[in-house]
Amino acid sequence: MEERDDVIRSRTNPCLKRVDRVARGKEPDAMLLEGERLVLDALGAGLEAELLLVREDHAELLVRLQGPATRAVAAPLFERLGTLATPPGVLGVFSRPAKLDGSALEARLPGHGLVLGVAGISDPGNLGALARCAEAAGASALILAPGGARPFTPKALRGSMGSLLRLPVYEVTDLGRAVSALAGAGFSQCVAATRGGAPLDEAVFRERTVVWMSGETGEAPPELSVCDPITIPMRGEVESLNVTVAGALMLFAARQR
């Protein structure tokens, strides 16, 4: 079979170097999406690809994603790209969604109902999975406190299965101010507590509610002490649930009630 003359076959190609920089977090305004599902989710959300690299032997994907940003890469080189041990057939470099901060949150509060708040989650996979649960439960936004995992890293994006590309994500720098602004706008606020809170099956949620999930250790920052603690009743000798499981239970309970 005759080789295509437009396939990237050199390790020194600038496109490969760009992907490596983004994967290592050297370009904070860009994000790396790995896999067909995430790339298509981003394009479906209206994000424009700066660069799409497709493995040379994925002919169907090359046709489907054909455009000025798309380049084919020789298979041996593609295996070295990205952050996964087994790279998928396509990866893309996209500009990060426009950053939403505390000021944007305060301006847009009237348009939100159920909201997920995250404070101190350290594992980006957990952050992504919580965003996925929030979207599935009908939440209209995610508020992210300072510290902990950030939303547009490869692992967080994979864990969210595209939810972080569709939900508004407010990265606030002052958690106390955000909590006060939410209260002033009429939101009730609750925080998951490993023990000592009101039982989840007895909790009453209002239409405008923020469900706060704190770090995997269960310790909430002091700014959330004004929120209503809620505990998920458990049987047997189980002491706690994975933060993603607990978040899903809290969010779906809030939606249903």
C-alpha positions as CSV (number, residue, x, y, z in Angstrom):
1,M,0.0,0.0,0.0
2,E,1.3,3.4,-0.9
3,E,2.1,5.7,2.0
4,R,0.3,9.0,2.3
5,D,2.6,11.9,2.1
6,D,0.7,14.0,4.6
7,V,1.1,11.6,7.6
8,I,3.2,12.8,10.5
9,R,6.2,10.4,10.7
10,S,8.8,12.5,12.6
11,R,9.1,12.7,16.4
12,T,10.2,16.3,16.0
13,N,7.0,17.4,14.3
14,P,5.7,20.6,15.9
15,C,2.2,19.1,16.3
16,L,3.5,16.3,18.5
17,K,5.5,18.7,20.5
18,R,2.4,20.8,21.1
19,V,0.4,17.8,22.3
20,D,3.3,16.9,24.7
21,R,3.3,20.5,26.1
22,V,-0.5,20.5,26.7
23,A,-0.4,17.0,28.2
24,R,2.3,18.1,30.7
25,G,0.2,21.2,31.7
26,K,2.6,23.6,30.0
27,E,-0.2,25.5,28.3
28,P,-2.8,26.5,30.9
29,D,-5.2,27.9,28.3
30,A,-5.4,24.7,26.4
31,M,-6.7,21.2,27.2
32,L,-6.1,17.8,25.8
33,L,-9.1,15.5,25.0
34,E,-8.3,11.9,24.4
35,G,-10.7,9.5,22.6
36,E,-13.5,9.8,20.1
37,R,-16.2,10.3,22.6
38,L,-14.6,13.3,24.3
39,V,-13.5,14.9,21.1
40,L,-17.0,14.6,19.6
41,D,-18.5,15.9,22.8
42,A,-16.3,19.0,22.6
43,L,-17.2,19.6,19.0
44,G,-20.8,19.1,19.8
45,A,-20.6,21.7,22.6
46,G,-19.4,24.2,20.0
47,L,-15.7,24.1,21.0
48,E,-13.3,24.6,18.1
49,A,-10.3,22.2,17.8
50,E,-6.9,23.8,17.5
51,L,-5.4,20.4,16.6
52,L,-6.8,16.9,16.0
53,L,-4.4,14.0,15.6
54,V,-5.8,10.8,14.3
55,R,-3.9,7.5,14.1
56,E,-3.1,6.8,10.5
57,D,-5.0,3.4,10.4
58,H,-8.3,4.9,11.6
59,A,-9.5,5.8,8.1
60,E,-13.1,6.3,9.1
61,L,-12.2,8.8,11.9
62,L,-9.9,10.6,9.5
63,V,-12.8,11.1,7.1
64,R,-15.3,12.0,9.8
65,L,-13.0,14.6,11.4
66,Q,-11.6,15.9,8.2
67,G,-10.7,19.6,8.4
68,P,-7.8,22.1,8.6
69,A,-7.0,21.1,12.1
70,T,-6.8,17.3,11.5
71,R,-3.6,15.5,10.9
72,A,-2.9,11.7,10.5
73,V,-0.1,10.3,12.6
74,A,1.9,7.1,12.0
75,A,0.9,4.4,14.4
76,P,4.2,3.9,16.2
77,L,4.4,7.7,16.9
78,F,0.7,7.9,18.0
79,E,1.4,5.2,20.7
80,R,3.7,7.7,22.4
81,L,1.2,10.5,22.6
82,G,-1.1,11.7,25.4
83,T,-1.5,10.5,29.0
84,L,-2.9,7.0,28.6
85,A,-0.9,3.7,28.5
86,T,-3.0,2.7,25.5
87,P,-3.8,5.8,23.5
88,P,-7.2,5.9,21.7
89,G,-7.4,6.6,17.9
90,V,-7.8,10.3,18.2
91,L,-6.8,13.1,20.5
92,G,-7.4,16.9,20.3
93,V,-6.1,20.1,21.6
94,F,-8.8,22.6,22.4
95,S,-8.9,26.0,24.0
96,R,-10.3,25.8,27.5
97,P,-13.9,27.0,27.9
98,A,-14.1,30.7,28.9
99,K,-13.2,30.9,32.6
100,L,-16.1,31.6,34.9
101,D,-15.2,33.1,38.3
102,G,-16.9,34.3,41.4
103,S,-18.1,37.5,39.7
104,A,-19.7,35.5,36.9
105,L,-21.4,33.2,39.4
106,E,-23.0,36.2,41.3
107,A,-24.2,37.7,38.0
108,R,-25.8,34.4,36.8
109,L,-27.3,33.1,40.1
110,P,-30.9,33.9,39.0
111,G,-30.6,31.4,36.2
112,H,-29.6,28.4,38.4
113,G,-31.5,25.9,40.5
114,L,-29.8,22.8,41.7
115,V,-26.1,23.3,41.8
116,L,-23.1,21.1,42.8
117,G,-20.4,22.6,44.9
118,V,-17.0,21.0,45.2
119,A,-14.5,21.9,47.9
120,G,-11.2,20.1,48.3
121,I,-11.6,17.1,46.1
122,S,-8.1,16.0,45.3
123,D,-8.6,13.2,42.7
124,P,-9.4,14.7,39.3
125,G,-11.2,11.4,38.4
126,N,-13.5,12.0,41.3
127,L,-14.1,15.6,40.3
128,G,-15.0,14.5,36.8
129,A,-17.3,11.7,38.0
130,L,-19.1,14.2,40.3
131,A,-19.6,16.5,37.4
132,R,-21.1,13.6,35.4
133,C,-23.5,12.9,38.4
134,A,-24.5,16.5,38.6
135,E,-25.4,16.7,34.9
136,A,-27.3,13.4,35.2
137,A,-29.3,14.7,38.2
138,G,-30.2,17.9,36.4
139,A,-27.8,20.3,38.1
140,S,-27.4,23.6,36.2
141,A,-23.8,24.4,37.3
142,L,-20.8,23.4,39.2
143,I,-19.0,25.6,41.7
144,L,-15.3,24.8,42.4
145,A,-13.6,26.1,45.5
146,P,-9.9,26.9,45.6
147,G,-7.5,24.0,46.0
148,G,-7.9,20.4,45.0
149,A,-8.3,19.0,41.5
150,R,-8.9,21.3,38.6
151,P,-11.6,20.7,36.0
152,F,-9.9,20.8,32.6
153,T,-7.1,18.2,33.1
154,P,-7.1,15.0,31.0
155,K,-8.1,12.7,33.9
156,A,-10.9,15.0,35.1
157,L,-12.3,15.4,31.6
158,R,-12.2,11.6,31.0
159,G,-14.0,11.0,34.3
160,S,-16.7,13.5,33.4
161,M,-17.5,11.8,30.1
162,G,-18.0,15.3,28.6
163,S,-20.1,16.8,31.5
164,L,-17.3,19.3,32.3
165,L,-17.6,20.6,28.7
166,R,-21.4,21.2,29.1
167,L,-21.9,22.4,32.6
168,P,-20.9,25.9,33.6
169,V,-18.0,25.6,35.9
170,Y,-17.4,28.5,38.3
171,E,-13.8,28.5,39.7
172,V,-14.2,30.8,42.7
173,T,-11.2,32.2,44.6
174,D,-13.1,33.1,47.8
175,L,-15.3,30.3,49.0
176,G,-16.8,32.3,51.9
177,R,-17.9,35.1,49.5
178,A,-19.5,32.5,47.2
179,V,-21.4,30.9,50.1
180,S,-22.7,34.3,51.2
181,A,-23.7,35.2,47.6
182,L,-25.6,32.0,47.3
183,A,-27.4,32.5,50.6
184,G,-28.2,36.1,49.6
185,A,-29.8,34.8,46.4
186,G,-32.1,32.5,48.2
187,F,-30.2,29.2,47.8
188,S,-30.4,26.6,50.6
189,Q,-27.0,24.9,51.1
190,C,-26.2,21.5,52.4
191,V,-22.9,19.7,52.8
192,A,-22.3,15.9,52.9
193,A,-21.1,14.9,56.4
194,T,-19.7,11.4,57.2
195,R,-21.5,11.5,60.5
196,G,-23.6,13.8,62.7
197,G,-25.8,15.3,60.1
198,A,-29.5,15.1,59.4
199,P,-30.3,11.7,57.8
200,L,-30.5,12.0,54.0
201,D,-33.8,10.1,53.8
202,E,-35.4,12.8,56.0
203,A,-33.9,15.9,54.4
204,V,-36.1,18.5,52.7
205,F,-34.6,20.2,49.7
206,R,-35.7,23.4,48.1
207,E,-35.9,24.1,44.4
208,R,-32.8,26.3,44.6
209,T,-30.2,24.2,46.4
210,V,-26.4,23.8,46.5
211,V,-25.1,20.4,47.4
212,W,-21.6,20.7,48.7
213,M,-19.2,17.8,48.5
214,S,-15.9,18.2,50.4
215,G,-12.6,16.3,50.2
216,E,-12.3,12.5,50.1
217,T,-11.4,12.5,53.8
218,G,-14.8,14.0,54.6
219,E,-13.4,17.1,56.2
220,A,-15.3,20.2,55.0
221,P,-13.6,23.7,55.0
222,P,-14.7,26.1,57.7
223,E,-16.5,28.3,55.2
224,L,-19.1,25.5,54.8
225,S,-19.9,25.4,58.5
226,V,-23.0,27.5,57.8
227,C,-24.4,24.8,55.5
228,D,-26.8,22.1,56.7
229,P,-24.9,18.9,57.3
230,I,-26.5,15.8,55.8
231,T,-25.4,12.2,56.5
232,I,-26.2,9.2,54.4
233,P,-27.5,6.4,56.8
234,M,-25.5,3.1,56.3
235,R,-25.8,-0.4,57.7
236,G,-23.2,-2.9,58.6
237,E,-19.7,-1.9,59.4
238,V,-19.2,0.5,56.5
239,E,-17.9,3.8,57.8
240,S,-18.1,5.9,54.6
241,L,-18.9,5.9,50.9
242,N,-16.7,7.0,48.0
243,V,-17.2,10.7,47.5
244,T,-18.7,10.1,44.0
245,V,-21.3,7.6,45.3
246,A,-22.2,9.9,48.1
247,G,-22.5,12.9,45.7
248,A,-24.8,10.9,43.4
249,L,-27.1,10.0,46.3
250,M,-27.2,13.6,47.5
251,L,-27.8,15.1,44.1
252,F,-30.6,12.7,43.0
253,A,-32.3,13.1,46.4
254,A,-32.2,16.8,46.0
255,R,-33.7,16.5,42.5
256,Q,-36.5,14.2,43.5
257,R,-37.6,16.2,46.6
